[in-house]
């Protein structure tokens, strides 16, 4: 190490033609470095003080870089959030009507879902459901293939996730539920992601790839 008042060494290889001579491969300091770097006084080094705004900016930038490095394409604000429920809710807390609240994503139009917004899903205590104006949306061009209004059934499902990371409300039409042979098709079933940590819950229907953060959100209607 160099002592206080010396100049930082330049990474130049010693030997013939290098400042001060010396053995090949030995790092030497060149005199002209003093004009560029100036004296390095280790006793006068002080920590850099950053304002709260700069610290927040740097922390946000570091988070964004780390997020991009992991190769994930999903928005950090996409559903489900880390605070959404990881525990199966009580059936009684799910009962009631859920009305269309808002859409997320462009739906291929650049300005969100443009279909019928008068959509209601009502969950009853006997695990039957009533659907009004429920669309089935094709996930390639985001076109509405059909709209269903009528009876259905519902259940809570985590799809066998061993970590219990997400809970869904699975809704199926009454006709499909009564059929001995399942033939899933347009307007036969919908999966709703459960949002919030406690009641009243919200429902979110993912449309297409979850990484695209495109879907329909439903809020609990006042009784």
Helices and strands as residue ranges (DSSP letters): E 12-13, E 27-28, H 33-37, G 42-44, H 52-69, G 91-94, E 96-104, E 120-123, E 128-137, E 144-157, E 168-173, H 174-178, E 189-195, E 202-206, G 210-212, E 215-220
